[in-house]
Amino acid sequence: MAAVPVIDLGQTEDAAAAEVRAACTSSGFFYVRNHGVPAPLVEEAFAQQRALFGLPLEAKMAMLQDANNRGYTPFREETLDPARQAHGDTKEGFYFGREVPLDSPEASKPLHGPNQWPDPQLLPDYRRVTQQYFDAMTALGMRLLRLLALSLELPPDYFAPMFDAPMLALRPLHYSGEVSDPGAGVFGAGAHSDYGMLTILATDEVPGLQIWLPDGGPEAAADAGAARGEEGVGGRWWDVPPQPGAFVINLGDMLERWTNGRYRSTLHRVINTTGRERYSVAFFFEPNFDCPVEVLPCCTGGVHGPPRYPPTTAGRHLLDKYAATHAGYSAPPAATTV
């Protein structure tokens, strides 16, 4: 049984939105095809990321993750499942965000600022290609927002005002060839749910991504409603294999809060069973920093029950999540972020 459906974005918005609704209330993951992002751009972006990770360690460490969550994260620096991991994830990564000049009023906000780009003498095409890919992911994210709104029977542009100055993060990842050993606490990426609104993931041909679902799979997850599955309790890990030409889309904790648990932010992990290196590029699509995040009226009352989550803001939510998983990263105090 396939855990993750494939949604064709070439069909009508109403038809695609119905399929999005079914995926969001079951596995919380889906693939998209006919998404409008040119295949040559994806291929070129991956070539640039491989070149980036191929730089000498000292060149990467010169771009170490800063207070605004831009820059390099070394192997084992991130621990996504501290309760089960013997050490950090067997991956390295970079964060690139929406470019915000230092002299911009936005630069005073946490998670806003200029990127740390590699030396153009070392990688002359990196910034150009990566920015093109970043822009393509932003456009795809806006298309998906419309489908999410329609799937909730909201106006198609309902979320658009919350994304006029969005928090966007492109995260290239390089997994080492170290074979995972879950029993010994060794993972490519420990089990976690994503933090924000939407993740758009591109992967190479190497498998590794898995999601945790009840024993009956996506249908059982839909029947469980808002009850989030916990690893080791009445479920198992389901593979999400690479699909050439498709992106993997998954929902984050912020969207689960907004929908009162109606839409699922699903536990997932990466394990290495092949001994091969693996590359992926994740794009995290989040609302404006000051955007209020509170349960939508359409997701409360009646069968949905009262709100299960207290109000917060998008920025505060993300800052707290980053501080919990990145070694040495601390979120600014709440008084500076709201």
N, C-alpha and C positions, 0 to 999 in steps of 0.2 A: 504494500500500500504506500502510495506517495504521500509524504507528510506535508508537502508544500505545493500548492497549485500554481499553474502558469497562467498569467493573465495577459491577454493581447490588448495592448493600448491602441491598436488600430481600429477597434470596434467603437460603437457609440459610447459616449460618456455614461449614459444610464446603464448600459449593459456592463461596462467595466466596473461601475460603482457597485452594482449588485454582487459581482464576483469579489470585489474588495471587501464588502461587508461580510461575506461568508468566510473569507480568509482571516479577517481581523477578529472574528468571534470564535475562531477555532484554533489554528496553529499560531496566528500572529505573524506568520511569514508567508511571502508569496514571491514568485518570479514575475518579471515583466519582460515581454517581448514587444517588438515594433515600437520601441520607446523613443526613436528619433535621434539617438546619439550615434554618430557615425562609427562604424567598426574600426576604420583606420585611426581615428582619434584615440579610441580605447587602447589599441595596440601600441601606438606611439607613447601614450601615457605610461603604460606598463614598462616599456623599454626605458623610459626616463627614470622610473622608480627603481628599477634594477641597477641602473647606473648610480643613482643616489646612494643606495645601500652598499654599493661596491667601493665607495670612497674610503680612504684610510680612516681608521677609528679617530685619530686626532682631528680630522676635518669634520667628522660628525659631532664629536664632543664639543667642538667650538660653537655648535648650534644647539646646545643643550636646552631642554624645555625651560621656558621662562615663566614669570608670574602670570602672563596672559595666555598661557597654554599654547604657545607656539614653539616649535623646535623638536629636538631629537629626544627620544626615550630609549635608552640602551636595553640590551637583553636582560631579562629578569628584573627590570626596574618596576614593572607593573604586576601587581598581584590581584587578580580579579576574584579569586575564591580563597581567601586566607584560611578558612576553616579546613580546607582539604588540600591545600598546596604545600609541598615541602619547600619550595622556593618560587620565585616569580616566573611569569610566563616565558616560554622559550622563544620569544620574539623581540624584535626591535621595531621602532616606528618613528614617524614624524607627525607633527601636527602643523597644518597650514590653515589659517582662517581667512575670513573676509579681510582684505587689506584695509587697515585704518591708519592713516598718517598720524604721527605723534602730535601734530598741531591741530588735529581735529577735536572738536568738543567730545566726540565719542570716545576718544582715547583715555578719558578720565574714568571710564567704566572698566571693571574687571572683565577679563576675557576679550578685550578689544585692544588692538594695536597693530603695529607692522609685523609682517612675517620675517622669519629668519630664512633667507634664501641661500642656497649653496653658491659658492664663488663661481661667477660666470666664466672665469678662465678654466675652471675644472669641468663645468657642465653648462656649455653656452646656450643650449636650447631648453634647459630644464624649466625655467620660470615661464617662458612663453607657452610651452606645451601644457604644463600643469595648470596654468591659469585658464587656458582654453577648456581643459577638462573640468575644472572647477565651475566655470560658467555653464557648461553643459549640464552638470549635475544640479546646479541651482535651478535651471529651467525645468528639468525633469521633476525636481522637488515641488515646484509650483504646480505642475500638472497633477501630481499625486495629491496635493492639498485639495484641489477641486474634487477629485474622486472621493477623498475622505469626507469632505463636507456633504456631497451628494449621498454617500453611503449612510450618513447619519440623518438624512432628510433635512439638511440645512441648505441655505442658498449656496451655490457653487463657490462664490467668492467670500464666504463667511470668514475663513481664516486669513485671507490676504492682508488685511490691515495689521495683523499681528506679526507679519513677516516683511515689513517695509524696511527694516534695518536688522535682518536676522543674524543670529549667531550660527555661523556655518563653519564646519571643520572637515577638512580633507585629511584623512589619515592613511598614508601608505604604510603597509606592514610587511615585514620580512620574517618568516618563521625559519628557524634553523632546521637542520636535518635530524636533530635529536628525536628519537622515537619516544612518544609519550608513554607513561606508565601510571595510569590513574590510581592503581593500588598503592603506589609509592608517592603519590602526590605530584607527579610530573605531567604538565599539560602545555600544549602550545598556547592556549588561552584558557584560563580557568572558567568554570561555569559562572555565568552572570546574565543579567538582563541589561539592555542598553538604557542609557540615562534619559534620552530626550524624546523628540517627537517621532522622527523617522530616520532610518539608516538605509542608505543605498549602497550596496556592496557589489564590487566586481572582484572576481577571483580568477586565478590561473587554472590550469587543468588538474592541479593536485587536490585530491579530496582532503577533508578534515573537519568541516563544519558539521555540527550535530545540534539538534534541539531536543529538549525534554518535554515529552507529552505523556498523557495517561496511556495505559495499556491499549485502549481501544483506538488510539491515534487521534487525528483531528476531530472526528465526530464526537468522541468521548470528551475532548477538550471543550467543544462547543456546549455539550450537555452540562459540563461542570460550571458553566457561567463564569462568574468573577473569581472563583477559587483558583488561585495560581498554583500550578504543580510544583512540588518540592522534590528535589532529587532524592531518589531512594524510597519514595512513598507512592506506590501504586502506578508506576509508569516506567518508561525506559527511554534511552537515547535513540533518536531517529536521524539517519543521515540526510544531509542536504547536499547532494552532489553538484559539482559544477555543471552549468548548462551553457554551452557556447552561445554567445550572442544575447544572453539574458543577464539582467541584474537581479540580485536577491534583495528584496525589501523586507525589513522587519520593523515592528513598532517598538517604541521605547516607553520607559516608565512614565514620562510626562503625558503621553497620550492615554495611557491607562488611567492616570489620575483624572484627566479631562473627561473621560468617558465613564468614570465611576466603575472601572473594571469590566465594562462591557467589551472593550477591545483589549486584546491581550499583549502584554510585554513578556515575551517567552524566554525562559532560561535557555542559554545556548553556550557552547564551548567549541574549542578546536583541539583535536587530538591528531598526532602524527603517527600513522600506522605504516607508512611507506619508507621512512628514512630519507625522504626527499625534502629539499627546501621548498617553501611555498610562499607565494606573493599574493597579496590582496590589497585592494584600495577601498577603504570605507569612507563614505561621505555622510556626516551627521548634520541633519537639517532641523534646526531649532528656531523657535520664535525670537522676537526682540527680547533683549535682556530684561526690560522692565515689564514684560507682558504678564498680566495676572494669569495664574493657572488655578482654576477652580472648576468643580464639576459642572458640566454643561447642563442647562435646564432640561434638554431632551433626554438626559441619561439619569434623571432622578424621578422619584415618585412611581406609583404603580408597581409594575413588575421589577423596576430597577432599584427600588428602595431609596432610603435617604443617602446623602453623600457619605462616602466611606473615607474620604481624604480631606484634610484641612486645606484651605487656600494657601498658595505660595506664589512665588514669581519664577519665571523661567531661569533667570540668572542665579538666584539663590539655590534653586534645585540643582543646577549643574555644578556650581562651585562646591557644594557639599559632597556631591558624588565624586568629583575629581580628587578631592582631598582624601577620600576614603580608600582610593585604590592606587594612587601614584606616590611612590616613596619620595619624600622631600618636598612634596607640593602641599602647600597649606592655603586654604581659602581665606580671603580677607574677611574680617568680621562682618556680621550681618548689617551693622549700621552703615556700612559704606556701599551696600549693594542693593538697597531698596529705595 
